[in-house]
């Protein structure tokens, strides 16, 4: 009796996905192949340039850098840079406290 339950479970595991796949395949549409025109005609004239707005002239203005301050910054991430000293890094170097 246990053997028949195992066979039924195995059949269900195989039959259910196969049934879903067969149903999905049967219900899909077969799209028509795209139809290509027999002859393509090109314009013989050259394209006319589209009028565009004139771009503003480039400026040679030099902008100064903002002043450097030693105070805290407003973003709060100033101390997250690569040079931040995080204390004990567990590398086992001389002078470690562990």
C-alpha positions, -999 to +999 in steps of 0.1 A: +000+000+000+029+024+008+044+015-026+012+026-044+012+060-026+048+066-036+040+058-073+010+081-071+031+109-057+058+104-083+032+104-111+017+136-097+051+153-095+057+144-132+022+147-146+012+181-131+041+202-146+037+183-180+000+191-180+007+227-173+033+229-200+011+212-226-018+235-218+004+265-220+018+254-254-017+247-267-031+281-257-003+302-272-009+322-304+013+316-334+022+351-346+023+357-384+057+362-399+063+399-407+056+409-443+083+427-461+073+451-489+084+440-524+100+473-533+114+501-511+116+535-526+140+562-513+137+599-516+160+613-543+164+647-526+188+654-498+173+660-464+168+696-454+185+707-422+162+713-394+165+748-379+179+748-344+184+774-318+219+788-316+238+775-287+249+800-261+286+809-263+310+792-239+323+813-211+358+815-198+347+824-163+367+808-136+348+797-105+367+796-072+367+766-049+346+768-017+366+775+015+380+746+035+368+744+070+378+722+099+344+722+115+317+695+112+300+692+078+262+691+073+262+657+056+275+637+085+295+614+062+328+633+063+344+608+086+335+578+064+364+582+040+391+557+033+416+574+057+393+571+087+410+555+117+386+529+131+407+518+160+416+481+163+415+465+129+424+430+142+455+426+119+477+416+147+503+443+142+527+454+169+510+478+194+476+461+191+457+458+223+445+422+218 
